[in-house]
Amino acid sequence: MTSWKIAIETDNEGGLISAIEPDAVAHAFDVDTREMPHKVSSAYAVKPDVDWRMPLQRGKRCTVCADAVPPTS
């Protein structure tokens, strides 16, 4: 079973973010396998408390991830 959460791209190499910026890109991240639907070369911070299927209040979904893991399914 997969447990899809979000991973936010960040400029911080440590992968820490204090808030999600309005232009941030959110990727789908499977916390069970620790994988994404595609390779992401940017640093990112996993938000284990934010389910991929929840509406985002800030940022935008990666379209490749949204095609691979539809947020409405």
All heavy atoms as TSV, in Angstrom:
chain	resi	resn	atom	element	x	y	z
A	1	MET	N	N	0.841	-1.175	0.000
A	1	MET	CA	C	0.000	0.000	0.000
A	1	MET	C	C	0.885	1.238	0.000
A	1	MET	O	O	1.913	1.285	0.664
A	1	MET	CB	C	-0.895	-0.009	1.233
A	1	MET	CG	C	-1.813	1.163	1.283
A	1	MET	SD	S	-2.952	0.993	2.677
A	1	MET	CE	C	-3.478	2.662	2.789
A	2	THR	N	N	0.476	2.242	-0.747
A	2	THR	CA	C	1.245	3.477	-0.771
A	2	THR	C	C	0.594	4.522	0.113
A	2	THR	O	O	-0.611	4.519	0.323
A	2	THR	CB	C	1.350	4.031	-2.204
A	2	THR	OG1	O	0.034	4.193	-2.718
A	2	THR	CG2	C	2.138	3.118	-3.100
A	3	SER	N	N	1.416	5.373	0.639
A	3	SER	CA	C	0.955	6.463	1.483
A	3	SER	C	C	1.550	7.748	0.916
A	3	SER	O	O	2.683	8.110	1.233
A	3	SER	CB	C	1.413	6.234	2.923
A	3	SER	OG	O	0.905	7.238	3.753
A	4	TRP	N	N	0.799	8.394	0.025
A	4	TRP	CA	C	1.302	9.567	-0.677
A	4	TRP	C	C	1.161	10.826	0.167
A	4	TRP	O	O	0.077	11.195	0.597
A	4	TRP	CB	C	0.561	9.750	-2.000
A	4	TRP	CG	C	0.825	8.652	-2.969
A	4	TRP	CD1	C	-0.014	7.629	-3.300
A	4	TRP	CD2	C	2.007	8.447	-3.736
A	4	TRP	NE1	N	0.587	6.800	-4.219
A	4	TRP	CE2	C	1.823	7.282	-4.508
A	4	TRP	CE3	C	3.213	9.139	-3.844
A	4	TRP	CZ2	C	2.788	6.795	-5.374
A	4	TRP	CZ3	C	4.182	8.653	-4.711
A	4	TRP	CH2	C	3.967	7.490	-5.468
A	5	LYS	N	N	2.275	11.490	0.382
A	5	LYS	CA	C	2.340	12.778	1.065
A	5	LYS	C	C	2.951	13.778	0.088
A	5	LYS	O	O	3.185	13.448	-1.066
A	5	LYS	CB	C	3.205	12.672	2.333
A	5	LYS	CG	C	2.726	11.609	3.297
A	5	LYS	CD	C	1.339	11.906	3.824
A	5	LYS	CE	C	0.881	10.825	4.794
A	5	LYS	NZ	N	-0.448	11.059	5.304
A	6	ILE	N	N	3.225	14.997	0.525
A	6	ILE	CA	C	3.845	15.948	-0.385
A	6	ILE	C	C	5.299	16.191	-0.006
A	6	ILE	O	O	5.692	16.062	1.150
A	6	ILE	CB	C	3.091	17.289	-0.466
A	6	ILE	CG1	C	3.138	18.055	0.841
A	6	ILE	CG2	C	1.669	17.089	-0.946
A	6	ILE	CD1	C	2.671	19.500	0.708
A	7	ALA	N	N	6.074	16.517	-1.027
A	7	ALA	CA	C	7.460	16.942	-0.863
A	7	ALA	C	C	7.580	18.272	-1.591
A	7	ALA	O	O	7.213	18.376	-2.768
A	7	ALA	CB	C	8.415	15.917	-1.454
A	8	ILE	N	N	8.046	19.283	-0.907
A	8	ILE	CA	C	8.134	20.630	-1.448
A	8	ILE	C	C	9.562	20.918	-1.893
A	8	ILE	O	O	10.514	20.711	-1.129
A	8	ILE	CB	C	7.726	21.674	-0.377
A	8	ILE	CG1	C	6.326	21.382	0.150
A	8	ILE	CG2	C	7.832	23.094	-0.914
A	8	ILE	CD1	C	5.230	21.512	-0.852
A	9	GLU	N	N	9.702	21.402	-3.134
A	9	GLU	CA	C	11.021	21.810	-3.602
A	9	GLU	C	C	11.504	22.981	-2.751
A	9	GLU	O	O	10.719	23.845	-2.367
A	9	GLU	CB	C	10.973	22.245	-5.072
A	9	GLU	CG	C	10.870	21.096	-6.012
A	9	GLU	CD	C	11.007	21.514	-7.468
A	9	GLU	OE1	O	11.506	22.625	-7.763
A	9	GLU	OE2	O	10.592	20.720	-8.323
A	10	THR	N	N	12.807	22.985	-2.450
A	10	THR	CA	C	13.381	24.039	-1.625
A	10	THR	C	C	14.780	24.382	-2.111
A	10	THR	O	O	15.467	23.540	-2.693
A	10	THR	CB	C	13.420	23.613	-0.138
A	10	THR	OG1	O	14.012	24.655	0.618
A	10	THR	CG2	C	14.159	22.324	0.075
A	11	ASP	N	N	15.186	25.602	-1.878
A	11	ASP	CA	C	16.561	26.013	-2.181
A	11	ASP	C	C	17.509	25.610	-1.066
A	11	ASP	O	O	18.715	25.635	-1.227
A	11	ASP	CB	C	16.634	27.537	-2.357
A	11	ASP	CG	C	15.887	28.001	-3.589
A	11	ASP	OD1	O	15.725	27.202	-4.539
A	11	ASP	OD2	O	15.446	29.167	-3.612
A	12	ASN	N	N	16.952	25.221	0.068
A	12	ASN	CA	C	17.734	24.850	1.244
A	12	ASN	C	C	18.258	23.430	1.061
A	12	ASN	O	O	17.486	22.476	1.038
A	12	ASN	CB	C	16.851	24.953	2.494
A	12	ASN	CG	C	17.599	24.648	3.761
A	12	ASN	OD1	O	18.637	23.997	3.747
A	12	ASN	ND2	N	17.063	25.106	4.870
A	13	GLU	N	N	19.549	23.280	0.947
A	13	GLU	CA	C	20.147	21.954	0.741
A	13	GLU	C	C	19.880	20.998	1.894
A	13	GLU	O	O	19.908	19.798	1.730
A	13	GLU	CB	C	21.653	22.077	0.488
A	13	GLU	CG	C	21.992	22.676	-0.861
A	13	GLU	CD	C	21.456	21.863	-2.031
A	13	GLU	OE1	O	21.519	20.620	-2.004
A	13	GLU	OE2	O	20.964	22.481	-2.986
A	14	GLY	N	N	19.587	21.533	3.073
A	14	GLY	CA	C	19.279	20.680	4.217
A	14	GLY	C	C	17.869	20.128	4.162
A	14	GLY	O	O	17.505	19.273	4.954
A	15	GLY	N	N	17.082	20.622	3.205
A	15	GLY	CA	C	15.725	20.118	3.045
A	15	GLY	C	C	14.747	20.612	4.085
A	15	GLY	O	O	13.683	20.055	4.242
A	16	LEU	N	N	15.093	21.689	4.796
A	16	LEU	CA	C	14.187	22.215	5.814
A	16	LEU	C	C	13.457	23.438	5.275
A	16	LEU	O	O	14.053	24.274	4.605
A	16	LEU	CB	C	14.963	22.601	7.069
A	16	LEU	CG	C	15.721	21.476	7.763
A	16	LEU	CD1	C	16.529	22.039	8.917
A	16	LEU	CD2	C	14.775	20.409	8.242
A	17	ILE	N	N	12.166	23.522	5.568
A	17	ILE	CA	C	11.403	24.711	5.205
A	17	ILE	C	C	10.513	25.077	6.382
A	17	ILE	O	O	10.047	24.216	7.117
A	17	ILE	CB	C	10.541	24.505	3.935
A	17	ILE	CG1	C	9.570	23.338	4.090
A	17	ILE	CG2	C	11.396	24.341	2.701
A	17	ILE	CD1	C	8.604	23.172	2.942
A	18	SER	N	N	10.338	26.369	6.565
A	18	SER	CA	C	9.483	26.805	7.670
A	18	SER	C	C	8.060	27.053	7.191
A	18	SER	O	O	7.117	26.913	7.954
A	18	SER	CB	C	10.061	28.053	8.323
A	18	SER	OG	O	10.197	29.077	7.362
A	19	ALA	N	N	7.910	27.439	5.925
A	19	ALA	CA	C	6.583	27.697	5.376
A	19	ALA	C	C	6.599	27.371	3.888
A	19	ALA	O	O	7.647	27.439	3.239
A	19	ALA	CB	C	6.202	29.156	5.585
A	20	ILE	N	N	5.451	27.016	3.351
A	20	ILE	CA	C	5.336	26.726	1.922
A	20	ILE	C	C	5.100	28.040	1.195
A	20	ILE	O	O	4.136	28.752	1.471
A	20	ILE	CB	C	4.191	25.726	1.655
A	20	ILE	CG1	C	4.485	24.396	2.358
A	20	ILE	CG2	C	4.023	25.510	0.156
A	20	ILE	CD1	C	3.337	23.405	2.294
A	21	GLU	N	N	6.004	28.375	0.290
A	21	GLU	CA	C	5.902	29.619	-0.481
A	21	GLU	C	C	4.786	29.502	-1.527
A	21	GLU	O	O	4.474	28.400	-1.979
A	21	GLU	CB	C	7.231	29.916	-1.174
A	21	GLU	CG	C	8.393	30.121	-0.214
A	21	GLU	CD	C	8.205	31.342	0.664
A	21	GLU	OE1	O	7.667	32.354	0.188
A	21	GLU	OE2	O	8.602	31.278	1.840
A	22	PRO	N	N	4.199	30.629	-1.926
A	22	PRO	CA	C	3.101	30.598	-2.907
A	22	PRO	C	C	3.483	29.966	-4.242
A	22	PRO	O	O	2.650	29.361	-4.911
A	22	PRO	CB	C	2.736	32.068	-3.092
A	22	PRO	CG	C	3.241	32.757	-1.880
A	22	PRO	CD	C	4.441	31.979	-1.421
A	23	ASP	N	N	4.761	30.081	-4.638
A	23	ASP	CA	C	5.191	29.527	-5.926
A	23	ASP	C	C	5.915	28.190	-5.788
A	23	ASP	O	O	6.497	27.684	-6.741
A	23	ASP	CB	C	6.074	30.533	-6.653
A	23	ASP	CG	C	7.337	30.873	-5.877
A	23	ASP	OD1	O	7.403	30.580	-4.657
A	23	ASP	OD2	O	8.264	31.433	-6.483
A	24	ALA	N	N	5.880	27.596	-4.619
A	24	ALA	CA	C	6.558	26.315	-4.377
A	24	ALA	C	C	5.917	25.198	-5.194
A	24	ALA	O	O	4.722	25.217	-5.462
A	24	ALA	CB	C	6.497	25.963	-2.895
A	25	VAL	N	N	6.731	24.229	-5.581
A	25	VAL	CA	C	6.241	23.064	-6.331
A	25	VAL	C	C	6.129	21.888	-5.364
A	25	VAL	O	O	7.088	21.549	-4.668
A	25	VAL	CB	C	7.182	22.712	-7.503
A	25	VAL	CG1	C	6.690	21.461	-8.226
A	25	VAL	CG2	C	7.292	23.879	-8.460
A	26	ALA	N	N	4.953	21.281	-5.348
A	26	ALA	CA	C	4.695	20.120	-4.484
A	26	ALA	C	C	4.725	18.848	-5.324
A	26	ALA	O	O	4.043	18.753	-6.348
A	26	ALA	CB	C	3.340	20.260	-3.799
A	27	HIS	N	N	5.520	17.892	-4.894
A	27	HIS	CA	C	5.624	16.591	-5.560
A	27	HIS	C	C	4.945	15.530	-4.699
A	27	HIS	O	O	4.868	15.667	-3.478
A	27	HIS	CB	C	7.091	16.196	-5.747
A	27	HIS	CG	C	7.846	17.101	-6.656
A	27	HIS	ND1	N	7.777	16.987	-8.025
A	27	HIS	CD2	C	8.668	18.149	-6.390
A	27	HIS	CE1	C	8.542	17.914	-8.565
A	27	HIS	NE2	N	9.094	18.641	-7.597
A	28	ALA	N	N	4.484	14.475	-5.339
A	28	ALA	CA	C	3.953	13.320	-4.607
A	28	ALA	C	C	5.141	12.524	-4.069
A	28	ALA	O	O	6.131	12.316	-4.778
A	28	ALA	CB	C	3.106	12.455	-5.528
A	29	PHE	N	N	5.045	12.071	-2.824
A	29	PHE	CA	C	6.123	11.310	-2.192
A	29	PHE	C	C	5.502	10.166	-1.409
A	29	PHE	O	O	4.668	10.380	-0.540
A	29	PHE	CB	C	6.920	12.219	-1.246
A	29	PHE	CG	C	8.102	11.546	-0.621
A	29	PHE	CD1	C	9.311	11.484	-1.277
A	29	PHE	CD2	C	7.994	10.975	0.637
A	29	PHE	CE1	C	10.412	10.863	-0.688
A	29	PHE	CE2	C	9.075	10.353	1.232
A	29	PHE	CZ	C	10.288	10.297	0.562
A	30	ASP	N	N	5.914	8.949	-1.735
A	30	ASP	CA	C	5.412	7.765	-1.041
A	30	ASP	C	C	6.284	7.532	0.196
A	30	ASP	O	O	7.455	7.177	0.075
A	30	ASP	CB	C	5.461	6.555	-1.970
A	30	ASP	CG	C	4.889	5.295	-1.348
A	30	ASP	OD1	O	4.665	5.269	-0.114
A	30	ASP	OD2	O	4.657	4.331	-2.077
A	31	VAL	N	N	5.722	7.766	1.370
A	31	VAL	CA	C	6.510	7.637	2.595
A	31	VAL	C	C	6.839	6.186	2.933
A	31	VAL	O	O	7.756	5.932	3.717
A	31	VAL	CB	C	5.841	8.338	3.805
A	31	VAL	CG1	C	5.812	9.841	3.600
A	31	VAL	CG2	C	4.465	7.806	4.077
A	32	ASP	N	N	6.120	5.240	2.354
A	32	ASP	CA	C	6.419	3.826	2.610
A	32	ASP	C	C	7.661	3.369	1.845
A	32	ASP	O	O	8.529	2.702	2.403
A	32	ASP	CB	C	5.227	2.946	2.240
A	32	ASP	CG	C	4.020	3.215	3.117
A	32	ASP	OD1	O	4.211	3.606	4.288
A	32	ASP	OD2	O	2.887	3.055	2.632
A	33	THR	N	N	7.756	3.735	0.562
A	33	THR	CA	C	8.895	3.321	-0.266
A	33	THR	C	C	9.972	4.397	-0.358
A	33	THR	O	O	11.055	4.130	-0.858
A	33	THR	CB	C	8.437	2.978	-1.692
A	33	THR	OG1	O	7.918	4.168	-2.314
A	33	THR	CG2	C	7.395	1.878	-1.693
A	34	ARG	N	N	9.654	5.624	0.110
A	34	ARG	CA	C	10.553	6.775	0.033
A	34	ARG	C	C	10.894	7.125	-1.404
A	34	ARG	O	O	12.015	7.495	-1.731
A	34	ARG	CB	C	11.824	6.548	0.859
A	34	ARG	CG	C	11.566	5.994	2.223
A	34	ARG	CD	C	11.861	6.761	3.449
A	34	ARG	NE	N	12.551	8.007	3.414
A	34	ARG	CZ	C	12.037	9.138	3.914
A	34	ARG	NH1	N	10.843	9.152	4.421
A	34	ARG	NH2	N	12.737	10.247	3.888
A	35	GLU	N	N	9.895	7.012	-2.298
A	35	GLU	CA	C	10.094	7.289	-3.720
A	35	GLU	C	C	9.050	8.266	-4.227
A	35	GLU	O	O	7.981	8.433	-3.641
A	35	GLU	CB	C	10.011	6.002	-4.524
A	35	GLU	CG	C	11.130	5.031	-4.222
A	35	GLU	CD	C	11.035	3.755	-5.044
A	35	GLU	OE1	O	10.036	3.562	-5.760
A	35	GLU	OE2	O	11.965	2.955	-4.946
A	36	MET	N	N	9.379	8.882	-5.365
A	36	MET	CA	C	8.462	9.766	-6.076
A	36	MET	C	C	8.119	9.125	-7.413
A	36	MET	O	O	8.835	8.229	-7.864
A	36	MET	CB	C	9.113	11.127	-6.302
A	36	MET	CG	C	9.373	11.896	-5.032
A	36	MET	SD	S	10.105	13.490	-5.454
A	36	MET	CE	C	10.280	14.194	-3.841
A	37	PRO	N	N	7.055	9.589	-8.076
A	37	PRO	CA	C	6.698	9.023	-9.372
A	37	PRO	C	C	7.745	9.294	-10.459
A	37	PRO	O	O	7.743	8.641	-11.495
A	37	PRO	CB	C	5.379	9.710	-9.733
A	37	PRO	CG	C	4.836	10.244	-8.462
A	37	PRO	CD	C	6.032	10.519	-7.591
A	38	HIS	N	N	8.619	10.277	-10.260
A	38	HIS	CA	C	9.673	10.596	-11.229
A	38	HIS	C	C	10.866	11.166	-10.477
A	38	HIS	O	O	10.774	11.507	-9.295
A	38	HIS	CB	C	9.163	11.604	-12.282
A	38	HIS	CG	C	8.841	12.954	-11.706
A	38	HIS	ND1	N	9.723	14.004	-11.769
A	38	HIS	CD2	C	7.747	13.427	-11.054
A	38	HIS	CE1	C	9.183	15.064	-11.181
A	38	HIS	NE2	N	7.973	14.730	-10.733
A	39	LYS	N	N	11.992	11.256	-11.173
A	39	LYS	CA	C	13.216	11.768	-10.550
A	39	LYS	C	C	13.099	13.278	-10.352
A	39	LYS	O	O	12.739	14.003	-11.268
A	39	LYS	CB	C	14.419	11.445	-11.435
A	39	LYS	CG	C	15.728	11.885	-10.844
A	39	LYS	CD	C	16.877	11.401	-11.708
A	39	LYS	CE	C	18.212	11.936	-11.316
A	39	LYS	NZ	N	18.570	12.083	-9.986
A	40	VAL	N	N	13.412	13.732	-9.151
A	40	VAL	CA	C	13.434	15.157	-8.825
A	40	VAL	C	C	14.866	15.511	-8.476
A	40	VAL	O	O	15.445	14.936	-7.550
A	40	VAL	CB	C	12.481	15.471	-7.640
A	40	VAL	CG1	C	12.610	16.918	-7.214
A	40	VAL	CG2	C	11.048	15.151	-8.020
A	41	SER	N	N	15.451	16.450	-9.231
A	41	SER	CA	C	16.860	16.788	-9.014
A	41	SER	C	C	17.042	17.913	-7.990
A	41	SER	O	O	18.141	18.109	-7.486
A	41	SER	CB	C	17.515	17.177	-10.343
A	41	SER	OG	O	16.817	18.257	-10.928
A	42	SER	N	N	15.984	18.630	-7.674
A	42	SER	CA	C	16.063	19.718	-6.688
A	42	SER	C	C	16.028	19.150	-5.274
A	42	SER	O	O	15.527	18.055	-5.048
A	42	SER	CB	C	14.871	20.658	-6.842
A	42	SER	OG	O	14.800	21.151	-8.140
A	43	ALA	N	N	16.548	19.943	-4.346
A	43	ALA	CA	C	16.391	19.589	-2.929
A	43	ALA	C	C	14.900	19.694	-2.595
A	43	ALA	O	O	14.170	20.492	-3.189
A	43	ALA	CB	C	17.204	20.537	-2.070
A	44	TYR	N	N	14.444	18.872	-1.673
A	44	TYR	CA	C	13.028	18.914	-1.297
A	44	TYR	C	C	12.873	18.562	0.175
A	44	TYR	O	O	13.742	17.951	0.782
A	44	TYR	CB	C	12.181	17.972	-2.166
A	44	TYR	CG	C	12.603	16.524	-2.113
A	44	TYR	CD1	C	12.090	15.671	-1.136
A	44	TYR	CD2	C	13.505	16.006	-3.030
A	44	TYR	CE1	C	12.475	14.336	-1.081
A	44	TYR	CE2	C	13.890	14.677	-2.980
A	44	TYR	CZ	C	13.378	13.856	-2.004
A	44	TYR	OH	O	13.756	12.544	-1.947
A	45	ALA	N	N	11.749	18.978	0.721
A	45	ALA	CA	C	11.420	18.684	2.116
A	45	ALA	C	C	10.097	17.930	2.128
A	45	ALA	O	O	9.109	18.401	1.560
A	45	ALA	CB	C	11.291	19.974	2.917
A	46	VAL	N	N	10.084	16.761	2.728
A	46	VAL	CA	C	8.868	15.955	2.827
A	46	VAL	C	C	8.006	16.495	3.967
A	46	VAL	O	O	8.513	16.792	5.045
A	46	VAL	CB	C	9.200	14.470	3.070
A	46	VAL	CG1	C	7.929	13.652	3.268
A	46	VAL	CG2	C	10.029	13.925	1.915
A	47	LYS	N	N	6.721	16.643	3.702
A	47	LYS	CA	C	5.758	17.097	4.709
A	47	LYS	C	C	4.881	15.885	5.054
A	47	LYS	O	O	3.831	15.679	4.447
A	47	LYS	CB	C	4.912	18.255	4.172
A	47	LYS	CG	C	5.711	19.449	3.682
A	47	LYS	CD	C	6.462	20.122	4.798
A	47	LYS	CE	C	5.529	20.979	5.603
A	47	LYS	NZ	N	6.177	21.679	6.684
A	48	PRO	N	N	5.298	15.057	6.018
A	48	PRO	CA	C	4.574	13.813	6.309
A	48	PRO	C	C	3.179	14.030	6.883
A	48	PRO	O	O	2.375	13.105	6.904
A	48	PRO	CB	C	5.477	13.100	7.316
A	48	PRO	CG	C	6.293	14.164	7.920
A	48	PRO	CD	C	6.454	15.237	6.869
A	49	ASP	N	N	2.883	15.247	7.287
A	49	ASP	CA	C	1.554	15.537	7.833
A	49	ASP	C	C	0.580	16.055	6.778
A	49	ASP	O	O	-0.588	16.294	7.081
A	49	ASP	CB	C	1.670	16.556	8.971
A	49	ASP	CG	C	2.369	17.828	8.537
A	49	ASP	OD1	O	3.266	17.751	7.673
A	49	ASP	OD2	O	2.027	18.903	9.062
A	50	VAL	N	N	1.052	16.212	5.521
A	50	VAL	CA	C	0.195	16.736	4.460
A	50	VAL	C	C	-0.021	15.657	3.403
A	50	VAL	O	O	0.894	15.311	2.653
A	50	VAL	CB	C	0.794	18.006	3.818
A	50	VAL	CG1	C	-0.153	18.558	2.756
A	50	VAL	CG2	C	1.083	19.058	4.880
A	51	ASP	N	N	-1.225	15.133	3.345
A	51	ASP	CA	C	-1.584	14.101	2.374
A	51	ASP	C	C	-1.617	14.694	0.967
A	51	ASP	O	O	-2.090	15.809	0.764
A	51	ASP	CB	C	-2.954	13.520	2.739
A	51	ASP	CG	C	-3.256	12.267	1.956
A	51	ASP	OD1	O	-3.781	12.393	0.829
A	51	ASP	OD2	O	-2.959	11.179	2.451
A	52	TRP	N	N	-1.130	13.950	-0.013
A	52	TRP	CA	C	-1.100	14.382	-1.408
A	52	TRP	C	C	-2.497	14.751	-1.918
A	52	TRP	O	O	-2.655	15.634	-2.736
A	52	TRP	CB	C	-0.485	13.275	-2.269
A	52	TRP	CG	C	-0.558	13.516	-3.744
A	52	TRP	CD1	C	-1.327	12.823	-4.635
A	52	TRP	CD2	C	0.165	14.482	-4.513
A	52	TRP	NE1	N	-1.133	13.308	-5.902
A	52	TRP	CE2	C	-0.212	14.331	-5.847
A	52	TRP	CE3	C	1.082	15.473	-4.194
A	52	TRP	CZ2	C	0.304	15.120	-6.875
A	52	TRP	CZ3	C	1.598	16.261	-5.208
A	52	TRP	CH2	C	1.207	16.079	-6.530
A	53	ARG	N	N	-3.513	14.087	-1.428
A	53	ARG	CA	C	-4.871	14.311	-1.932
A	53	ARG	C	C	-5.572	15.512	-1.291
A	53	ARG	O	O	-6.627	15.918	-1.733
A	53	ARG	CB	C	-5.690	13.044	-1.763
A	53	ARG	CG	C	-5.203	11.959	-2.711
A	53	ARG	CD	C	-5.853	10.614	-2.465
A	53	ARG	NE	N	-5.422	9.654	-3.447
A	53	ARG	CZ	C	-4.317	8.931	-3.371
A	53	ARG	NH1	N	-3.518	9.070	-2.339
A	53	ARG	NH2	N	-3.982	8.085	-4.306
A	54	MET	N	N	-4.967	16.091	-0.258
A	54	MET	CA	C	-5.554	17.273	0.370
A	54	MET	C	C	-5.377	18.486	-0.538
A	54	MET	O	O	-4.367	18.601	-1.238
A	54	MET	CB	C	-4.870	17.562	1.714
A	54	MET	CG	C	-5.177	16.543	2.781
A	54	MET	SD	S	-4.261	16.857	4.312
A	54	MET	CE	C	-4.905	18.441	4.770
A	55	PRO	N	N	-6.341	19.400	-0.534
A	55	PRO	CA	C	-6.165	20.635	-1.316
A	55	PRO	C	C	-4.964	21.429	-0.778
A	55	PRO	O	O	-4.762	21.499	0.431
A	55	PRO	CB	C	-7.457	21.408	-1.083
A	55	PRO	CG	C	-8.437	20.422	-0.547
A	55	PRO	CD	C	-7.636	19.344	0.130
A	56	LEU	N	N	-4.188	21.982	-1.693
A	56	LEU	CA	C	-3.046	22.792	-1.276
A	56	LEU	C	C	-3.520	24.214	-0.992
A	56	LEU	O	O	-4.273	24.779	-1.766
A	56	LEU	CB	C	-1.989	22.845	-2.385
A	56	LEU	CG	C	-1.276	21.547	-2.718
A	56	LEU	CD1	C	-0.293	21.780	-3.861
A	56	LEU	CD2	C	-0.544	21.016	-1.503
A	57	GLN	N	N	-3.083	24.771	0.109
A	57	GLN	CA	C	-3.403	26.160	0.411
A	57	GLN	C	C	-2.379	27.100	-0.218
A	57	GLN	O	O	-2.676	28.248	-0.497
A	57	GLN	CB	C	-3.462	26.369	1.921
A	57	GLN	CG	C	-4.607	25.612	2.546
A	57	GLN	CD	C	-4.668	25.815	4.049
A	57	GLN	OE1	O	-3.964	26.627	4.614
A	57	GLN	NE2	N	-5.528	25.058	4.687
A	58	ARG	N	N	-1.173	26.599	-0.420
A	58	ARG	CA	C	-0.109	27.383	-1.057
A	58	ARG	C	C	0.679	26.461	-1.972
A	58	ARG	O	O	0.731	25.270	-1.759
A	58	ARG	CB	C	0.818	27.966	-0.004
A	58	ARG	CG	C	0.114	28.894	0.956
A	58	ARG	CD	C	1.100	29.487	1.878
A	58	ARG	NE	N	1.818	30.521	1.125
A	58	ARG	CZ	C	2.162	31.686	1.642
A	58	ARG	NH1	N	1.899	31.953	2.875
A	58	ARG	NH2	N	2.806	32.569	0.924
A	59	GLY	N	N	1.296	27.043	-2.978
A	59	GLY	CA	C	2.105	26.278	-3.902
A	59	GLY	C	C	1.256	25.647	-4.998
A	59	GLY	O	O	0.052	25.867	-5.070
A	60	LYS	N	N	1.922	24.882	-5.848
A	60	LYS	CA	C	1.230	24.218	-6.955
A	60	LYS	C	C	1.745	22.788	-7.082
A	60	LYS	O	O	2.890	22.497	-6.729
A	60	LYS	CB	C	1.456	24.989	-8.249
A	60	LYS	CG	C	2.912	25.130	-8.607
A	60	LYS	CD	C	3.133	26.033	-9.791
A	60	LYS	CE	C	4.637	26.166	-10.017
A	60	LYS	NZ	N	4.991	27.226	-10.881
A	61	ARG	N	N	0.877	21.909	-7.553
A	61	ARG	CA	C	1.260	20.507	-7.732
A	61	ARG	C	C	2.105	20.336	-8.983
A	61	ARG	O	O	1.847	20.959	-10.007
A	61	ARG	CB	C	0.020	19.632	-7.879
A	61	ARG	CG	C	-0.768	19.465	-6.637
A	61	ARG	CD	C	-1.922	18.483	-6.878
A	61	ARG	NE	N	-2.946	18.712	-5.892
A	61	ARG	CZ	C	-2.906	18.278	-4.648
A	61	ARG	NH1	N	-1.887	17.573	-4.233
A	61	ARG	NH2	N	-3.887	18.540	-3.814
A	62	CYS	N	N	3.074	19.474	-8.900
A	62	CYS	CA	C	3.854	19.067	-10.067
A	62	CYS	C	C	2.894	18.359	-11.025
A	62	CYS	O	O	2.168	17.441	-10.613
A	62	CYS	CB	C	4.973	18.131	-9.621
A	62	CYS	SG	S	5.749	17.214	-10.947
A	63	THR	N	N	2.874	18.762	-12.278
A	63	THR	CA	C	1.933	18.161	-13.226
A	63	THR	C	C	2.290	16.706	-13.545
A	63	THR	O	O	1.392	15.895	-13.767
A	63	THR	CB	C	1.848	18.975	-14.519
A	63	THR	OG1	O	3.165	19.122	-15.077
A	63	THR	CG2	C	1.266	20.354	-14.261
A	64	VAL	N	N	3.587	16.374	-13.542
A	64	VAL	CA	C	3.989	14.985	-13.787
A	64	VAL	C	C	3.497	14.092	-12.642
A	64	VAL	O	O	2.945	13.014	-12.871
A	64	VAL	CB	C	5.521	14.884	-13.954
A	64	VAL	CG1	C	5.954	13.428	-14.091
A	64	VAL	CG2	C	5.988	15.702	-15.139
A	65	CYS	N	N	3.659	14.561	-11.412
A	65	CYS	CA	C	3.180	13.794	-10.255
A	65	CYS	C	C	1.653	13.684	-10.275
A	65	CYS	O	O	1.102	12.616	-9.979
A	65	CYS	CB	C	3.627	14.455	-8.958
A	65	CYS	SG	S	5.387	14.312	-8.601
A	66	ALA	N	N	0.975	14.776	-10.603
A	66	ALA	CA	C	-0.487	14.780	-10.634
A	66	ALA	C	C	-1.025	13.814	-11.687
A	66	ALA	O	O	-2.064	13.179	-11.479
A	66	ALA	CB	C	-1.027	16.179	-10.867
A	67	ASP	N	N	-0.313	13.661	-12.798
A	67	ASP	CA	C	-0.718	12.685	-13.823
A	67	ASP	C	C	-0.484	11.256	-13.335
A	67	ASP	O	O	-1.287	10.374	-13.581
A	67	ASP	CB	C	0.045	12.916	-15.131
A	67	ASP	CG	C	-0.440	14.138	-15.892
A	67	ASP	OD1	O	-1.545	14.652	-15.587
A	67	ASP	OD2	O	0.310	14.593	-16.770
A	68	ALA	N	N	0.619	11.034	-12.634
A	68	ALA	CA	C	0.974	9.692	-12.166
A	68	ALA	C	C	0.147	9.273	-10.939
A	68	ALA	O	O	-0.206	8.107	-10.789
A	68	ALA	CB	C	2.454	9.619	-11.828
A	69	VAL	N	N	-0.139	10.237	-10.061
A	69	VAL	CA	C	-0.890	9.978	-8.830
A	69	VAL	C	C	-1.995	11.026	-8.750
A	69	VAL	O	O	-1.824	12.064	-8.108
A	69	VAL	CB	C	0.009	10.076	-7.575
A	69	VAL	CG1	C	-0.780	9.689	-6.320
A	69	VAL	CG2	C	1.242	9.209	-7.711
A	70	PRO	N	N	-3.118	10.800	-9.440
A	70	PRO	CA	C	-4.181	11.806	-9.454
A	70	PRO	C	C	-4.625	12.170	-8.029
A	70	PRO	O	O	-4.928	11.289	-7.229
A	70	PRO	CB	C	-5.309	11.144	-10.234
A	70	PRO	CG	C	-4.632	10.103	-11.067
A	70	PRO	CD	C	-3.458	9.633	-10.243
A	71	PRO	N	N	-4.627	13.480	-7.715
A	71	PRO	CA	C	-4.993	13.886	-6.360
A	71	PRO	C	C	-6.434	13.568	-5.984
A	71	PRO	O	O	-6.762	13.545	-4.811
A	71	PRO	CB	C	-4.778	15.408	-6.369
A	71	PRO	CG	C	-4.072	15.716	-7.616
A	71	PRO	CD	C	-4.202	14.563	-8.529
A	72	THR	N	N	-7.263	13.307	-6.961
A	72	THR	CA	C	-8.673	13.039	-6.675
A	72	THR	C	C	-9.009	11.567	-6.590
A	72	THR	O	O	-10.147	11.210	-6.358
A	72	THR	CB	C	-9.564	13.691	-7.747
A	72	THR	OG1	O	-9.177	13.201	-9.034
A	72	THR	CG2	C	-9.424	15.207	-7.714
A	73	SER	N	N	-8.013	10.697	-6.785
A	73	SER	CA	C	-8.330	9.244	-6.743
A	73	SER	C	C	-8.299	8.694	-5.348
A	73	SER	O	O	-7.799	9.272	-4.437
A	73	SER	CB	C	-7.345	8.475	-7.615
A	73	SER	OG	O	-6.060	8.548	-7.091
